Amino acid sequence: MSDSGFVELKVDFPPATDIAVGDIVPSDVFQAGGHIWRANSYPHGNKEDSDEYLSLGLQLMAGKSNNVVKAIFDAFLMEKDGKPSSSIAKWLVQTYQANNPRLRTYGWPRFVKRSDLDHQSSSFVVDGKVRIMCVAIVLHEDDNNVPVPPPSPPPPDIGLHLGRLLDRGDGTDVSFVVDGETFPAHRAVLAARSPVFQAELFGSMEEANISCITLHEIEPVTFRALLRFIYTDELTQDDVEFQKLLAAADRYDMSRLRLLCARKLWETMSVDAVATTLVYAEMHGCPELKKRCLGFFVQDKNFDEVVLTEGYLQLMQRFPLVIDEIRDLRRAKRAKTM
């Protein structure tokens, strides 16, 4: 069996003028195989004969026992476009002595030549930093096979690249028509993010055999924000109505988006909006938002104004049981103050 972990190490380049040969720029600590590890970079090399290089090592910070620890250290540079470098990538297998500090760090004195990281022409320097992905995989006693480095972890900015894929429209295989506006997309991405899309696009539903699907009861601006979130995991639409996006998140069973919409709605809560927001929270299965709206309601200074809004009338007509909840909460609140 094996157990792995990874960390991204960001190193200023060119390095600060006060960094000398042997000075360490460490990563955050991380866990692999029950042990604590850290990646150490040496921007001016770890010794005099490697001062023209950036040195790199993996350090065993703390072990769960005093036994020896055998591990693979896999490291590679990240290019400007977020892809792993195939030219600056190395790995080694090493035995670490948990009870001997001098035998706890192994790596490469000459990981990458500093001249290859020239700030003007390097394909690895972004905003004055070099990004190095460092992976540790601990090998246990029953690992008798040929050691193979673990798959490279996905780059942290994968959402940026998927967003560009959406913008370019490369390889789209399905499109949606919303109020006359067409949105090309990728079935696999949609299915990976939403169980509803997965059932519609790869199941036995009619949409699985259609390349152009017309959607109703959703506005283009809402669907655009939904699609952008599916690809990037971010809310970037300034003009979207979060009540309607909450409804779309419920429609496509996207719980994280539903909670993000709930947070946005709560951040701007007002007397005029709370009743309508409570309607959406009740309709679209968001108990977190409902709880906060109810708490807003029971405040006397708010309740006296909310009952005069159109949203409150809508709430009374559609969800009389919620009105009963509000009354019960207000009675309980008054009883506590008596």
C-alpha positions in Angstrom: 0.0 0.0 0.0 1.1 3.6 -0.3 0.0 7.0 0.9 0.7 10.3 -0.8 0.4 14.1 -0.3 1.5 17.2 -2.1 2.2 20.9 -1.7 2.8 23.8 -4.0 5.9 25.7 -3.3 6.1 29.3 -4.5 9.5 30.9 -4.7 10.2 34.6 -5.5 12.3 35.0 -8.6 14.6 36.7 -8.8 15.2 35.9 -5.1 15.6 38.6 -2.6 19.1 40.0 -2.4 19.6 39.0 1.2 19.2 35.3 0.4 22.6 33.5 0.3 23.8 30.1 -0.7 22.2 27.5 1.7 19.3 29.7 2.7 16.0 27.9 2.7 12.6 29.0 1.4 10.3 26.3 2.8 6.8 25.2 1.8 3.9 24.7 4.1 4.0 21.4 5.9 1.8 18.6 4.6 1.0 15.0 5.4 1.8 11.7 3.6 1.7 8.2 5.0 1.0 9.5 8.5 4.2 11.6 8.5 4.8 15.3 8.4 6.8 16.6 5.4 8.1 19.9 4.0 9.6 20.8 0.7 12.7 23.1 0.9 13.9 25.2 -1.9 17.4 26.9 -2.0 17.1 29.8 -4.5 20.9 30.3 -4.6 21.7 26.6 -4.2 22.3 24.5 -1.1 26.1 24.6 -1.3 28.8 26.5 -3.1 29.2 24.2 -6.1 25.4 24.5 -6.9 25.1 28.3 -6.5 24.1 28.6 -10.2 21.1 26.4 -9.5 17.8 26.4 -7.5 18.2 23.4 -5.2 15.2 21.4 -4.0 14.7 18.8 -1.2 12.0 16.9 0.7 12.4 17.0 4.4 10.8 14.5 6.9 9.7 16.8 9.7 8.1 14.3 12.0 7.4 10.6 11.8 4.8 8.5 13.5 7.6 6.2 14.7 11.4 6.1 14.9 11.5 3.6 12.0 13.0 4.3 8.6 10.6 5.8 6.1 10.9 5.0 2.4 9.3 7.5 0.1 9.2 8.7 -3.5 9.8 12.4 -4.0 8.3 13.7 -7.2 8.7 17.4 -8.2 8.0 19.5 -11.3 7.7 23.1 -12.3 4.4 24.6 -13.3 4.4 26.6 -16.6 2.7 29.9 -17.1 -0.4 28.3 -18.6 -0.9 26.2 -15.5 0.3 22.9 -17.0 3.0 20.7 -15.4 6.4 21.0 -17.1 7.7 17.9 -18.8 11.2 19.2 -19.1 11.8 20.3 -15.5 10.4 17.2 -13.7 12.4 14.8 -11.5 11.7 12.0 -9.0 13.7 9.8 -6.7 13.2 7.0 -4.2 14.9 7.5 -0.8 15.0 6.1 2.7 14.6 8.7 5.4 15.9 8.1 8.9 13.2 9.4 11.3 15.5 9.4 14.3 18.5 11.1 12.5 18.0 14.8 11.6 20.9 14.7 9.2 19.3 12.0 7.1 15.9 13.6 6.8 16.3 15.7 3.7 16.9 14.5 0.2 16.5 16.0 -3.2 18.5 17.7 -6.0 21.3 20.3 -5.5 20.8 21.1 -9.2 17.1 21.0 -9.7 16.9 23.8 -12.3 19.5 26.2 -13.5 18.8 29.8 -12.4 19.5 31.1 -15.9 16.6 29.0 -17.1 14.4 31.1 -14.9 15.4 34.4 -16.3 12.5 36.8 -15.5 12.2 38.2 -19.0 12.1 35.0 -21.0 11.2 32.2 -18.6 8.0 30.2 -19.2 7.9 29.4 -15.5 7.9 32.8 -13.8 4.4 34.4 -13.1 4.0 37.6 -11.1 7.6 37.2 -9.9 7.2 33.7 -8.6 8.2 30.2 -9.6 5.7 27.5 -8.8 7.0 24.0 -7.9 4.6 21.1 -7.3 6.1 18.6 -4.8 4.7 15.2 -4.2 5.6 12.7 -1.5 4.5 9.1 -1.6 5.3 6.8 1.3 6.1 3.2 0.5 5.2 0.6 3.0 6.8 -2.8 3.6 4.5 -4.6 1.2 5.4 -2.3 -1.7 7.6 -4.7 -3.5 6.7 -3.6 -7.0 8.6 -1.2 -9.1 7.9 2.2 -7.6 5.9 4.5 -9.8 5.4 8.3 -9.1 1.9 9.3 -8.3 -0.2 11.1 -10.9 0.5 14.8 -10.9 -2.2 16.6 -8.9 -4.5 19.0 -10.9 -3.1 22.5 -11.1 -4.8 24.8 -8.6 -6.0 27.1 -11.4 -7.8 24.4 -13.3 -11.0 26.5 -13.1 -9.2 29.2 -15.1 -8.5 26.8 -17.9 -11.9 25.3 -17.9 -13.3 28.8 -18.1 -11.2 29.6 -21.1 -12.4 26.3 -22.7 -16.0 27.5 -22.2 -15.1 30.9 -23.7 -13.4 29.4 -26.7 -16.1 26.8 -27.3 -13.5 24.1 -28.3 -14.9 20.7 -28.6 -18.5 21.5 -27.5 -21.0 18.7 -28.1 -24.2 20.1 -26.7 -25.9 23.5 -26.7 -28.8 25.1 -24.8 -31.2 27.6 -26.1 -32.5 30.0 -23.5 -35.0 32.6 -24.6 -33.4 32.7 -28.1 -29.8 32.8 -26.8 -27.6 29.8 -27.5 -25.0 28.4 -25.0 -22.5 25.8 -26.3 -21.1 23.4 -23.6 -19.4 20.1 -23.0 -21.5 17.1 -21.9 -18.8 15.6 -19.8 -18.1 18.8 -17.8 -21.8 19.3 -17.1 -22.3 15.6 -16.1 -19.3 15.7 -13.8 -20.7 18.7 -11.9 -24.4 18.0 -11.7 -26.2 14.7 -11.2 -29.2 16.1 -13.0 -27.2 17.0 -16.1 -25.6 13.5 -15.9 -29.1 11.9 -16.0 -30.3 14.1 -18.8 -27.2 13.9 -21.0 -26.1 10.3 -20.5 -29.1 8.5 -19.2 -32.3 7.3 -20.8 -34.0 10.8 -21.0 -34.8 12.3 -24.3 -32.1 15.0 -24.0 -29.4 12.3 -24.2 -29.9 12.0 -27.9 -30.4 15.7 -28.6 -27.5 18.1 -29.5 -29.5 21.3 -29.0 -31.8 21.5 -25.9 -34.3 24.3 -25.3 -34.7 25.3 -21.7 -37.7 27.1 -20.2 -38.4 28.9 -16.9 -34.9 30.2 -16.7 -33.4 33.5 -18.0 -30.2 33.8 -20.1 -28.4 35.8 -17.4 -29.1 33.1 -14.8 -28.1 30.2 -17.1 -24.9 32.0 -18.1 -24.0 32.4 -14.4 -24.8 28.7 -13.8 -22.7 27.6 -16.7 -19.8 29.8 -15.6 -19.9 28.3 -12.1 -20.0 24.7 -13.4 -16.7 25.4 -15.3 -14.9 27.6 -12.8 -16.6 27.0 -9.4 -16.8 30.8 -9.0 -19.6 33.3 -9.0 -18.5 36.0 -11.5 -21.8 37.5 -12.7 -22.5 40.9 -11.3 -25.9 41.3 -12.8 -27.4 37.9 -11.8 -30.4 37.7 -9.4 -29.2 35.3 -6.7 -32.8 34.3 -5.8 -33.2 33.0 -9.4 -29.7 31.4 -9.4 -30.6 29.7 -6.1 -33.6 28.2 -7.9 -31.3 27.0 -10.8 -28.9 25.5 -8.4 -31.7 23.5 -6.8 -33.0 22.5 -10.3 -29.6 21.0 -11.2 -28.8 19.7 -7.6 -25.7 21.8 -7.1 -25.5 22.1 -3.3 -22.3 24.3 -3.2 -23.8 26.8 -5.6 -27.0 26.9 -3.6 -25.1 27.7 -0.4 -23.1 30.4 -2.2 -26.3 32.0 -3.4 -27.7 31.8 0.1 -24.6 33.6 1.5 -25.0 36.3 -1.2 -28.6 36.8 -0.3 -28.0 36.9 3.4 -25.2 39.4 3.0 -27.6 41.9 1.5 -30.7 41.0 3.5 -33.3 43.8 4.1 -36.8 44.2 5.3 -38.1 44.5 1.7 -36.3 41.3 0.5 -36.6 38.8 3.5 -40.1 37.5 2.8 -39.4 36.8 -0.9 -36.1 35.3 0.0 -37.8 33.0 2.6 -40.1 31.9 -0.2 -37.2 30.9 -2.4 -35.4 29.2 0.6 -38.5 27.1 1.3 -39.2 26.3 -2.4 -35.6 25.3 -3.2 -34.5 23.3 -0.2 -32.1 25.7 1.6 -32.6 25.3 5.3 -29.5 27.3 6.1 -31.0 30.4 4.5 -34.5 29.7 5.9 -33.1 29.6 9.4 -31.5 33.0 9.1 -34.6 34.5 7.4 -36.7 33.3 10.3 -34.3 34.8 12.8 -34.6 38.1 10.9 -38.4 37.9 11.1 -38.7 37.5 14.8 -37.0 40.7 15.6 -39.8 43.1 16.5 -38.3 46.1 14.6 -38.2 44.0 11.5 -41.5 42.1 11.8 -43.6 45.3 12.0 -42.2 46.4 8.6 -42.0 43.0 6.9 -45.7 42.3 7.3 -46.5 45.3 5.1 -44.5 44.1 2.1 -45.8 42.3 -0.9 -43.4 39.4 -0.2 -45.1 38.7 3.1 -48.5 38.4 1.3 -46.9 35.9 -1.1 -45.5 34.0 1.8 -48.9 33.8 3.5 -50.5 32.5 0.3 -48.0 29.9 -0.6 -46.5 28.7 2.7 -49.0 29.2 5.5 -47.0 26.7 7.6 -44.0 29.0 7.5 -46.2 31.8 8.9 -47.1 29.4 11.7 -43.3 28.8 12.3 -42.8 32.6 12.5 -45.6 33.0 15.0 -44.3 30.1 17.2 -40.8 31.6 17.2 -42.2 35.0 18.2 -44.3 33.5 21.0 -41.2 31.6 22.2 -39.1 34.8 22.1 -41.7 36.8 24.1 -42.0 34.0 26.7 -38.3 34.1 27.3 -38.4 37.9 28.0 -41.3 37.7 30.4 
